[in-house]
């Protein structure tokens, strides 16, 4: 399952996008969104990289 992003918490810094080895995430309107959920390997790199804790893995 791909990560879940709390858009109210996301600060749009993009650290999660840089951290994702599968390029699953993109910035849209200064918020991280899951653009390619089928490519997610649930590695958790995006979760660890998010400075505000806006990303979780279900």
PyMOL Python script that loads the backbone (N, CA, C, O; Angstrom):
from pymol import cmd

cmd.read_pdbstr("""\
ATOM      1  N   UNK A   1       0.849  -1.186   0.000  1.00  0.00           N
ATOM      2  CA  UNK A   1       0.000   0.000   0.000  1.00  0.00           C
ATOM      3  C   UNK A   1       0.893   1.248   0.000  1.00  0.00           C
ATOM      4  O   UNK A   1       1.917   1.283   0.683  1.00  0.00           O
ATOM      5  N   UNK A   2       0.510   2.242  -0.749  1.00  0.00           N
ATOM      6  CA  UNK A   2       1.300   3.473  -0.803  1.00  0.00           C
ATOM      7  C   UNK A   2       1.137   4.292   0.474  1.00  0.00           C
ATOM      8  O   UNK A   2       0.230   4.034   1.267  1.00  0.00           O
ATOM      9  N   UNK A   3       2.002   5.268   0.674  1.00  0.00           N
ATOM     10  CA  UNK A   3       1.900   6.107   1.868  1.00  0.00           C
ATOM     11  C   UNK A   3       0.650   6.975   1.838  1.00  0.00           C
ATOM     12  O   UNK A   3       0.088   7.263   0.781  1.00  0.00           O
ATOM     13  N   UNK A   4       0.239   7.377   3.024  1.00  0.00           N
ATOM     14  CA  UNK A   4      -0.857   8.330   3.160  1.00  0.00           C
ATOM     15  C   UNK A   4      -0.246   9.650   3.601  1.00  0.00           C
ATOM     16  O   UNK A   4       0.591   9.684   4.503  1.00  0.00           O
ATOM     17  N   UNK A   5      -0.664  10.733   2.964  1.00  0.00           N
ATOM     18  CA  UNK A   5      -0.107  12.051   3.247  1.00  0.00           C
ATOM     19  C   UNK A   5      -1.206  12.949   3.791  1.00  0.00           C
ATOM     20  O   UNK A   5      -2.240  13.139   3.151  1.00  0.00           O
ATOM     21  N   UNK A   6      -0.974  13.499   4.971  1.00  0.00           N
ATOM     22  CA  UNK A   6      -1.902  14.455   5.570  1.00  0.00           C
ATOM     23  C   UNK A   6      -1.605  15.822   4.946  1.00  0.00           C
ATOM     24  O   UNK A   6      -0.636  16.483   5.320  1.00  0.00           O
ATOM     25  N   UNK A   7      -2.433  16.233   4.006  1.00  0.00           N
ATOM     26  CA  UNK A   7      -2.190  17.480   3.283  1.00  0.00           C
ATOM     27  C   UNK A   7      -2.294  18.708   4.176  1.00  0.00           C
ATOM     28  O   UNK A   7      -1.756  19.762   3.839  1.00  0.00           O
ATOM     29  N   UNK A   8      -2.977  18.588   5.306  1.00  0.00           N
ATOM     30  CA  UNK A   8      -3.038  19.701   6.252  1.00  0.00           C
ATOM     31  C   UNK A   8      -1.713  19.889   6.973  1.00  0.00           C
ATOM     32  O   UNK A   8      -1.402  20.991   7.426  1.00  0.00           O
ATOM     33  N   UNK A   9      -0.932  18.823   7.082  1.00  0.00           N
ATOM     34  CA  UNK A   9       0.358  18.876   7.763  1.00  0.00           C
ATOM     35  C   UNK A   9       1.528  19.089   6.805  1.00  0.00           C
ATOM     36  O   UNK A   9       2.560  19.635   7.196  1.00  0.00           O
ATOM     37  N   UNK A  10       1.370  18.661   5.554  1.00  0.00           N
ATOM     38  CA  UNK A  10       2.461  18.741   4.575  1.00  0.00           C
ATOM     39  C   UNK A  10       2.900  20.190   4.386  1.00  0.00           C
ATOM     40  O   UNK A  10       2.073  21.068   4.138  1.00  0.00           O
ATOM     41  N   UNK A  11       4.221  20.438   4.506  1.00  0.00           N
ATOM     42  CA  UNK A  11       4.730  21.796   4.336  1.00  0.00           C
ATOM     43  C   UNK A  11       5.334  22.021   2.949  1.00  0.00           C
ATOM     44  O   UNK A  11       5.825  23.111   2.655  1.00  0.00           O
ATOM     45  N   UNK A  12       5.300  20.996   2.102  1.00  0.00           N
ATOM     46  CA  UNK A  12       5.747  21.145   0.723  1.00  0.00           C
ATOM     47  C   UNK A  12       7.236  21.283   0.526  1.00  0.00           C
ATOM     48  O   UNK A  12       7.682  21.731  -0.530  1.00  0.00           O
ATOM     49  N   UNK A  13       8.022  20.902   1.532  1.00  0.00           N
ATOM     50  CA  UNK A  13       9.471  21.043   1.418  1.00  0.00           C
ATOM     51  C   UNK A  13      10.064  20.053   0.410  1.00  0.00           C
ATOM     52  O   UNK A  13      11.119  20.321  -0.166  1.00  0.00           O
ATOM     53  N   UNK A  14       9.408  18.930   0.193  1.00  0.00           N
ATOM     54  CA  UNK A  14       9.832  17.976  -0.831  1.00  0.00           C
ATOM     55  C   UNK A  14      10.883  16.971  -0.413  1.00  0.00           C
ATOM     56  O   UNK A  14      11.414  16.256  -1.263  1.00  0.00           O
ATOM     57  N   UNK A  15      11.200  16.893   0.864  1.00  0.00           N
ATOM     58  CA  UNK A  15      12.203  15.926   1.325  1.00  0.00           C
ATOM     59  C   UNK A  15      11.773  14.495   1.031  1.00  0.00           C
ATOM     60  O   UNK A  15      12.609  13.646   0.722  1.00  0.00           O
ATOM     61  N   UNK A  16      10.489  14.226   1.122  1.00  0.00           N
ATOM     62  CA  UNK A  16       9.970  12.885   0.854  1.00  0.00           C
ATOM     63  C   UNK A  16      10.164  12.503  -0.611  1.00  0.00           C
ATOM     64  O   UNK A  16      10.456  11.350  -0.929  1.00  0.00           O
ATOM     65  N   UNK A  17      10.002  13.466  -1.484  1.00  0.00           N
ATOM     66  CA  UNK A  17      10.150  13.216  -2.922  1.00  0.00           C
ATOM     67  C   UNK A  17      11.591  12.852  -3.243  1.00  0.00           C
ATOM     68  O   UNK A  17      11.849  11.924  -4.010  1.00  0.00           O
ATOM     69  N   UNK A  18      12.521  13.580  -2.658  1.00  0.00           N
ATOM     70  CA  UNK A  18      13.941  13.290  -2.859  1.00  0.00           C
ATOM     71  C   UNK A  18      14.321  11.939  -2.265  1.00  0.00           C
ATOM     72  O   UNK A  18      15.184  11.246  -2.804  1.00  0.00           O
ATOM     73  N   UNK A  19      13.688  11.562  -1.165  1.00  0.00           N
ATOM     74  CA  UNK A  19      14.040  10.323  -0.465  1.00  0.00           C
ATOM     75  C   UNK A  19      13.486   9.070  -1.128  1.00  0.00           C
ATOM     76  O   UNK A  19      14.051   7.989  -0.965  1.00  0.00           O
ATOM     77  N   UNK A  20      12.402   9.195  -1.867  1.00  0.00           N
ATOM     78  CA  UNK A  20      11.740   8.018  -2.441  1.00  0.00           C
ATOM     79  C   UNK A  20      12.555   7.428  -3.589  1.00  0.00           C
ATOM     80  O   UNK A  20      12.749   8.085  -4.612  1.00  0.00           O
ATOM     81  N   UNK A  21      13.033   6.190  -3.426  1.00  0.00           N
ATOM     82  CA  UNK A  21      13.851   5.573  -4.478  1.00  0.00           C
ATOM     83  C   UNK A  21      13.049   5.147  -5.707  1.00  0.00           C
ATOM     84  O   UNK A  21      13.625   4.848  -6.753  1.00  0.00           O
ATOM     85  N   UNK A  22      11.724   5.120  -5.582  1.00  0.00           N
ATOM     86  CA  UNK A  22      10.873   4.662  -6.684  1.00  0.00           C
ATOM     87  C   UNK A  22      10.130   5.809  -7.377  1.00  0.00           C
ATOM     88  O   UNK A  22       9.317   5.567  -8.269  1.00  0.00           O
ATOM     89  N   UNK A  23      10.401   7.048  -6.976  1.00  0.00           N
ATOM     90  CA  UNK A  23       9.747   8.226  -7.572  1.00  0.00           C
ATOM     91  C   UNK A  23       8.226   8.130  -7.543  1.00  0.00           C
ATOM     92  O   UNK A  23       7.551   8.403  -8.536  1.00  0.00           O
ATOM     93  N   UNK A  24       7.707   7.740  -6.398  1.00  0.00           N
ATOM     94  CA  UNK A  24       6.263   7.571  -6.232  1.00  0.00           C
ATOM     95  C   UNK A  24       5.563   8.913  -5.989  1.00  0.00           C
ATOM     96  O   UNK A  24       4.396   9.081  -6.341  1.00  0.00           O
ATOM     97  N   UNK A  25       6.275   9.853  -5.393  1.00  0.00           N
ATOM     98  CA  UNK A  25       5.667  11.110  -4.968  1.00  0.00           C
ATOM     99  C   UNK A  25       6.011  12.268  -5.898  1.00  0.00           C
ATOM    100  O   UNK A  25       7.052  12.275  -6.555  1.00  0.00           O
ATOM    101  N   UNK A  26       5.107  13.248  -5.936  1.00  0.00           N
ATOM    102  CA  UNK A  26       5.324  14.484  -6.686  1.00  0.00           C
ATOM    103  C   UNK A  26       4.765  15.647  -5.877  1.00  0.00           C
ATOM    104  O   UNK A  26       3.914  15.457  -5.008  1.00  0.00           O
ATOM    105  N   UNK A  27       5.250  16.852  -6.167  1.00  0.00           N
ATOM    106  CA  UNK A  27       4.671  18.052  -5.573  1.00  0.00           C
ATOM    107  C   UNK A  27       3.592  18.599  -6.496  1.00  0.00           C
ATOM    108  O   UNK A  27       3.826  18.802  -7.687  1.00  0.00           O
ATOM    109  N   UNK A  28       2.417  18.834  -5.942  1.00  0.00           N
ATOM    110  CA  UNK A  28       1.310  19.443  -6.669  1.00  0.00           C
ATOM    111  C   UNK A  28       0.763  20.561  -5.783  1.00  0.00           C
ATOM    112  O   UNK A  28       0.325  20.314  -4.659  1.00  0.00           O
ATOM    113  N   UNK A  29       0.791  21.773  -6.290  1.00  0.00           N
ATOM    114  CA  UNK A  29       0.342  22.932  -5.505  1.00  0.00           C
ATOM    115  C   UNK A  29       1.055  22.996  -4.157  1.00  0.00           C
ATOM    116  O   UNK A  29       0.437  23.272  -3.128  1.00  0.00           O
ATOM    117  N   UNK A  30       2.367  22.738  -4.175  1.00  0.00           N
ATOM    118  CA  UNK A  30       3.207  22.780  -2.975  1.00  0.00           C
ATOM    119  C   UNK A  30       2.813  21.779  -1.900  1.00  0.00           C
ATOM    120  O   UNK A  30       3.015  22.021  -0.710  1.00  0.00           O
ATOM    121  N   UNK A  31       2.255  20.665  -2.321  1.00  0.00           N
ATOM    122  CA  UNK A  31       1.925  19.562  -1.417  1.00  0.00           C
ATOM    123  C   UNK A  31       2.399  18.264  -2.048  1.00  0.00           C
ATOM    124  O   UNK A  31       2.303  18.094  -3.264  1.00  0.00           O
ATOM    125  N   UNK A  32       2.908  17.348  -1.237  1.00  0.00           N
ATOM    126  CA  UNK A  32       3.322  16.041  -1.740  1.00  0.00           C
ATOM    127  C   UNK A  32       2.086  15.191  -1.996  1.00  0.00           C
ATOM    128  O   UNK A  32       1.173  15.136  -1.172  1.00  0.00           O
ATOM    129  N   UNK A  33       2.069  14.538  -3.135  1.00  0.00           N
ATOM    130  CA  UNK A  33       0.972  13.631  -3.469  1.00  0.00           C
ATOM    131  C   UNK A  33       1.543  12.324  -4.001  1.00  0.00           C
ATOM    132  O   UNK A  33       2.646  12.288  -4.547  1.00  0.00           O
ATOM    133  N   UNK A  34       0.774  11.253  -3.833  1.00  0.00           N
ATOM    134  CA  UNK A  34       1.169   9.945  -4.345  1.00  0.00           C
ATOM    135  C   UNK A  34       0.777   9.901  -5.820  1.00  0.00           C
ATOM    136  O   UNK A  34      -0.403   9.788  -6.152  1.00  0.00           O
ATOM    137  N   UNK A  35       1.767   9.991  -6.696  1.00  0.00           N
ATOM    138  CA  UNK A  35       1.509  10.046  -8.138  1.00  0.00           C
ATOM    139  C   UNK A  35       1.519   8.665  -8.787  1.00  0.00           C
ATOM    140  O   UNK A  35       0.808   8.421  -9.762  1.00  0.00           O
ATOM    141  N   UNK A  36       2.333   7.767  -8.235  1.00  0.00           N
ATOM    142  CA  UNK A  36       2.457   6.422  -8.806  1.00  0.00           C
ATOM    143  C   UNK A  36       2.376   5.369  -7.695  1.00  0.00           C
ATOM    144  O   UNK A  36       3.385   4.751  -7.356  1.00  0.00           O
ATOM    145  N   UNK A  37       1.185   5.165  -7.130  1.00  0.00           N
ATOM    146  CA  UNK A  37       1.042   4.245  -5.996  1.00  0.00           C
ATOM    147  C   UNK A  37       1.456   2.815  -6.321  1.00  0.00           C
ATOM    148  O   UNK A  37       1.919   2.087  -5.443  1.00  0.00           O
ATOM    149  N   UNK A  38       1.295   2.417  -7.564  1.00  0.00           N
ATOM    150  CA  UNK A  38       1.637   1.047  -7.957  1.00  0.00           C
ATOM    151  C   UNK A  38       3.137   0.769  -7.871  1.00  0.00           C
ATOM    152  O   UNK A  38       3.551  -0.390  -7.843  1.00  0.00           O
ATOM    153  N   UNK A  39       3.952   1.823  -7.829  1.00  0.00           N
ATOM    154  CA  UNK A  39       5.404   1.650  -7.762  1.00  0.00           C
ATOM    155  C   UNK A  39       5.945   1.618  -6.332  1.00  0.00           C
ATOM    156  O   UNK A  39       7.128   1.344  -6.127  1.00  0.00           O
ATOM    157  N   UNK A  40       5.097   1.896  -5.349  1.00  0.00           N
ATOM    158  CA  UNK A  40       5.542   1.953  -3.953  1.00  0.00           C
ATOM    159  C   UNK A  40       5.932   0.565  -3.448  1.00  0.00           C
ATOM    160  O   UNK A  40       5.203  -0.409  -3.633  1.00  0.00           O
ATOM    161  N   UNK A  41       7.101   0.499  -2.805  1.00  0.00           N
ATOM    162  CA  UNK A  41       7.581  -0.757  -2.223  1.00  0.00           C
ATOM    163  C   UNK A  41       7.461  -0.754  -0.697  1.00  0.00           C
ATOM    164  O   UNK A  41       7.924  -1.684  -0.036  1.00  0.00           O
ATOM    165  N   UNK A  42       6.842   0.287  -0.139  1.00  0.00           N
ATOM    166  CA  UNK A  42       6.651   0.420   1.308  1.00  0.00           C
ATOM    167  C   UNK A  42       7.968   0.423   2.073  1.00  0.00           C
ATOM    168  O   UNK A  42       8.052  -0.131   3.169  1.00  0.00           O
ATOM    169  N   UNK A  43       8.990   1.042   1.502  1.00  0.00           N
ATOM    170  CA  UNK A  43      10.304   1.070   2.152  1.00  0.00           C
ATOM    171  C   UNK A  43      10.342   2.003   3.357  1.00  0.00           C
ATOM    172  O   UNK A  43      11.156   1.809   4.260  1.00  0.00           O
ATOM    173  N   UNK A  44       9.466   3.021   3.384  1.00  0.00           N
ATOM    174  CA  UNK A  44       9.408   3.940   4.512  1.00  0.00           C
ATOM    175  C   UNK A  44      10.362   5.116   4.440  1.00  0.00           C
ATOM    176  O   UNK A  44      10.423   5.913   5.376  1.00  0.00           O
ATOM    177  N   UNK A  45      11.104   5.242   3.361  1.00  0.00           N
ATOM    178  CA  UNK A  45      12.050   6.359   3.238  1.00  0.00           C
ATOM    179  C   UNK A  45      11.330   7.706   3.280  1.00  0.00           C
ATOM    180  O   UNK A  45      11.834   8.660   3.873  1.00  0.00           O
ATOM    181  N   UNK A  46      10.168   7.785   2.662  1.00  0.00           N
ATOM    182  CA  UNK A  46       9.407   9.042   2.655  1.00  0.00           C
ATOM    183  C   UNK A  46       8.941   9.407   4.063  1.00  0.00           C
ATOM    184  O   UNK A  46       8.961  10.575   4.452  1.00  0.00           O
ATOM    185  N   UNK A  47       8.525   8.404   4.811  1.00  0.00           N
ATOM    186  CA  UNK A  47       8.070   8.620   6.186  1.00  0.00           C
ATOM    187  C   UNK A  47       9.210   9.191   7.023  1.00  0.00           C
ATOM    188  O   UNK A  47       9.026  10.162   7.757  1.00  0.00           O
ATOM    189  N   UNK A  48      10.384   8.582   6.908  1.00  0.00           N
ATOM    190  CA  UNK A  48      11.548   9.033   7.669  1.00  0.00           C
ATOM    191  C   UNK A  48      12.005  10.426   7.252  1.00  0.00           C
ATOM    192  O   UNK A  48      12.499  11.189   8.083  1.00  0.00           O
ATOM    193  N   UNK A  49      11.847  10.764   5.984  1.00  0.00           N
ATOM    194  CA  UNK A  49      12.340  12.039   5.465  1.00  0.00           C
ATOM    195  C   UNK A  49      11.430  13.219   5.786  1.00  0.00           C
ATOM    196  O   UNK A  49      11.888  14.361   5.804  1.00  0.00           O
ATOM    197  N   UNK A  50      10.165  12.966   6.035  1.00  0.00           N
ATOM    198  CA  UNK A  50       9.216  14.061   6.250  1.00  0.00           C
ATOM    199  C   UNK A  50       9.513  14.779   7.569  1.00  0.00           C
ATOM    200  O   UNK A  50       9.433  14.171   8.636  1.00  0.00           O
ATOM    201  N   UNK A  51       9.855  16.071   7.500  1.00  0.00           N
ATOM    202  CA  UNK A  51      10.220  16.790   8.723  1.00  0.00           C
ATOM    203  C   UNK A  51       9.039  17.128   9.633  1.00  0.00           C
ATOM    204  O   UNK A  51       9.237  17.500  10.789  1.00  0.00           O
ATOM    205  N   UNK A  52       7.817  17.004   9.122  1.00  0.00           N
ATOM    206  CA  UNK A  52       6.647  17.355   9.933  1.00  0.00           C
ATOM    207  C   UNK A  52       5.771  16.158  10.273  1.00  0.00           C
ATOM    208  O   UNK A  52       4.716  16.322  10.886  1.00  0.00           O
ATOM    209  N   UNK A  53       6.187  14.965   9.887  1.00  0.00           N
ATOM    210  CA  UNK A  53       5.434  13.761  10.220  1.00  0.00           C
ATOM    211  C   UNK A  53       4.102  13.637   9.508  1.00  0.00           C
ATOM    212  O   UNK A  53       3.155  13.067  10.051  1.00  0.00           O
ATOM    213  N   UNK A  54       4.021  14.171   8.290  1.00  0.00           N
ATOM    214  CA  UNK A  54       2.758  14.166   7.553  1.00  0.00           C
ATOM    215  C   UNK A  54       2.508  12.872   6.787  1.00  0.00           C
ATOM    216  O   UNK A  54       1.431  12.692   6.217  1.00  0.00           O
ATOM    217  N   UNK A  55       3.489  11.967   6.764  1.00  0.00           N
ATOM    218  CA  UNK A  55       3.368  10.755   5.953  1.00  0.00           C
ATOM    219  C   UNK A  55       3.368   9.517   6.839  1.00  0.00           C
ATOM    220  O   UNK A  55       4.189   9.381   7.746  1.00  0.00           O
ATOM    221  N   UNK A  56       2.431   8.619   6.557  1.00  0.00           N
ATOM    222  CA  UNK A  56       2.369   7.334   7.254  1.00  0.00           C
ATOM    223  C   UNK A  56       2.191   6.218   6.237  1.00  0.00           C
ATOM    224  O   UNK A  56       1.686   6.435   5.135  1.00  0.00           O
ATOM    225  N   UNK A  57       2.608   5.041   6.619  1.00  0.00           N
ATOM    226  CA  UNK A  57       2.338   3.851   5.814  1.00  0.00           C
ATOM    227  C   UNK A  57       1.218   3.083   6.494  1.00  0.00           C
ATOM    228  O   UNK A  57       1.309   2.780   7.684  1.00  0.00           O
ATOM    229  N   UNK A  58       0.157   2.764   5.751  1.00  0.00           N
ATOM    230  CA  UNK A  58      -0.980   2.058   6.362  1.00  0.00           C
ATOM    231  C   UNK A  58      -0.612   0.650   6.801  1.00  0.00           C
ATOM    232  O   UNK A  58      -1.456  -0.071   7.331  1.00  0.00           O
TER     233      UNK A  58
END
""", "prot")
cmd.dss("prot")
cmd.show_as("cartoon", "prot")
cmd.util.cbc("prot")
cmd.orient("prot")
